[in-house]
């Protein structure tokens, strides 16, 4: 797999541009850049049908952000359409979408189970949309505690190796440090297309909302459980470990007060996994 191939570089730049545009305070940059970027994605194999849906998603987000004077029934309808498209993006099931296939049933590393690896760029649109409502850099109201800046750092430094150690003890992964082109692509794509999106959904949206209704601790526990259940494909032990990871990311979010640091924690754990251990899991037998 050539890291410098046009399709791969174009797909990674696509995700980065869409994320960066969401952080701008200029409405033209926030909406026009993603529209242009999505339009140009046909150059690395995205179908015209998916491009049309992606542009509609951008337009719907604009309506939700700027349609305060519209009738309530119209806003509810737009939210329903937004939700349907968001689920389609999250599950890679929108008509016409196919990720950039990097491997077909091959092990990423020695002793790893053979998998087909895709560079999926659809979920980044969810992150772009949610950033319109959920701050990445600014403090949030998820925490009611007064903490020092070093506390979430200590929690992350202790939590990341602990979860990975547990995964090795349960036999899911084993020590296998390696950094080839494919591994580096997975690490970069994971930040752009997975970590931002999942943290915005589970910590920025679900945990924050539950915390405002039920309190910080119940919000943390429920959101982490939902995060674990979302990884049901990996089996029971994988779900349990994902719940622990969700607790770690959520606690970092509560202690730091900023979603950015839960993204960094999430990416650090995932990167340590793929760089230092078998990925996604060890080969049976």
N, C-alpha and C positions, 0 to 999 in steps of 0.2 A: 504494500500500500504506500503510494507516494504522497507524503504530507503536503508537497507543493503542487499537487495536481490542481487544475483550474476549478473543477467542480467542488473539491473540498475547501479550498481557500474562499471561493465565492459563497459557499454555504455558511462558513464561519463568519465571514464579513457581513453577510445578510443578517445573521442573528445579532451581531455586535451593533450594527447600525440601527436596527429596530429598538434595541434596548437603550442605546445612548439617546435616541431621539425622544424617548419617553421622559428622560431626565431634564430636558430643556424646558424653560419657562415660556419660550416663544411658541405660540399655537401653530404657526406655519411649520416650524421644525417638527413639532410633535405629531402632526398629521400628514403633511406633504411628504416628508422624508420616508415614512413607512409605506405610503402609497407608491412612491417611486421605487422603493426597494423591492416591494412585493411584485410590482410590475416587471422588474428586471430579473426576477427569480426564474423566469422561463429559461434563462441562459444556462442554468445548471439543472434542468430537467423537471421543474415544477410545472404541472399541467395548467392549462388555461382555466379549467373548471375550478381548480383549487384557488388560483389567483383571484378569480371573481368572488369566491366566498371570503377570501382573506380581505379583499378590499371592502366587501360588505361589512365585515366585522369591524374594520377601522371606522367606517361610516357610522355604524350603530353605536360604537363607543363615543364618537363625536356627538351624536344625538343625545345620548344619555348625559353627557357632560354639559351640553349647551341647550337642552330642550326644556327648560324650566317652565316656560309659558304654555307648553302643550297640554292637552287634556290628559287626565289620569289614565283613561283606558288605553291611550296611545303609548304612554310611558310603560304601562304594564306589559303591553304587547311587545314593545321593543326589548324590555328586560327578558321576556320569555325567549325571544329569538336569540338574544345575546347568550343566554344560558345554554340553549341547544347547540349553538356554534362552539361555545367554550367546551362543552363536554366532547364534541367531535374533535376539537383540537387536542384536548387532553388525552384522548384515547386513540389518536391517529386514525380516526374512522370517517373523516369527512370525505365525500365522494371526490375522486380525482386525486387524492393525496397518496404519495408514496415517498418514503424517506430515501435518502441516498445510501444505497447498500454498499458497505465497506468490505464485509466478508460474508461467505455463505457456509454455515456449519463448519467453522474452523476454530481451533482453540486460539485465544488471544495470547496466551502464554503456555509454556510447558506445564503439564499437570492440571490445566484448567479444562472445564467442560467445553465441548465444541458448541459455538453459538453463531448465529447470524447477527452481525453488528450493523446497525443503521445509524446514520447521522440524521436525526429527525429535527427539523427546524420549525414545525408547526406550533409547538407549545410556547415558543417565544412570544407569539402574539398575545397569549393570555397574560404573560408578565407585562408586556407593553400596556395592555388595557388596564390591568389592576393598578399599575403605578399611577394612573390618573387619579385614583382614590386613596391609595395606601402609600405613605411616605417611606422611602428607602433610607434616607440619610437623617431625617428629622426625628426627634424623640417622639415616642408614642405614649399612650396612656395605659399600656399593658402592665406597668409596674407601679406598685404603691410603696416600694421600698427605696430607702436611701442607701446606695451602694457605692463602693469605690470602683474605678475603672478596671483595676486589676482583678476583681472578683470574677467577671465572666471569662477573662483570659485563663485564670486558674481552672475554672470549671471545664473549659474547652480542652485545655492541655491534659487534664486528668481524664476527661470523659472519652475522648477520641481513642487513645490506645486501649482503654478499658473495654470498650465495645468491640474493637477489633480482636482483642485478646479472647474475649468470650466467644466470638465467632470461630476462632481457631480451636478453642477447647471443644466446641460442639462439632468440629470437623467440617465446617462449611468452607473454610479457606485455610491456606497454609502459606508459609513464608516463600515468596517467589519474586524478589526484586528484579525489575526489568523496565527499561524505557525505550521502546521502539516507536516508529512513526505512528502506528495504530494506537498505541497507548497514549501518546501525546494528543492525538486527535480526540480520543475519548475524554481525556482530562479537560481540554478546552471546551468541547461541546457540552460536557456536563455542567460547567459553570454557566454558559450562555443559555442553554436550552432546558436544563433541568433544575438546577439549584435555585435560580431566581424565581422560576415559576412555582415550584413546590413551596418555597418559603413564603411567597406572597399569598398563596392559597391557604396553607395550613397555619402559619404563624400570623401573617399580616391580616388575613380575613377571618378565618375560623377561630383561632385562639383569641384574637383581639375582641371579636364579637362575643364569644362565650365568656371571656373575662369580664366584659362590661355588664353582662347579665347575671353571672353566677359567682364571680370572684376570680382572682388570679389563679389559685391552685386548681379549682375545678376546670377552668378554661384550659390550663396547661395539660391536665390529665386527659381530658376528653379529646382535645385536638391531637395529642400524641398517640392516643389509641386509634383514632381515625387514620392518622398517618401510617401507623403500623398495618392496619387492615387494608390500606390501599396497596400494600406489597404482598397481598395474599398469594400471588403466583409463586413466590419463593417457598411456601410451606409454613408450618406452624412456628418452627424455630426462627425462621427468617422474619416472620411477623413480630415475634417477641423482641428480636434485636432491633427491628425497625421502630417499635414502640419506645425502646430505650434511647435510640437515636433521636426520635421526635422529642422525648423529654429533655435531652441534651440541648437540641436546637432551641426548644421553647424556653428553657431556663436561661440560655444565653440571651435570648430576646428580652425576657423579663428583666434580667440583671443589667443589660446594656441599655435597654430602652430604644434600641435602634435595630431595624430589620436587617440592615446591611451586615451586622456582625453574626446574625444567625445564618445568613447566606455564606459568609466566610467559613463558619464552623462546619456547615453542611458540606461545602466544597472540599474543605481540608480532610474530612473523614473519607469522603468518596475518592479523593485523589490519593490519599495514603493507601486505600484499598487497592486501587488499580495499579499504582506504582510499585508497591512493596509486597503485595500478596497475590494469590491466584484470583482471577476475575472471570466471570462473576462468582463462581464457586469452584471448588476443587473437583477434579474428575473422579467419579466413583470407582472404587475398587483399586 
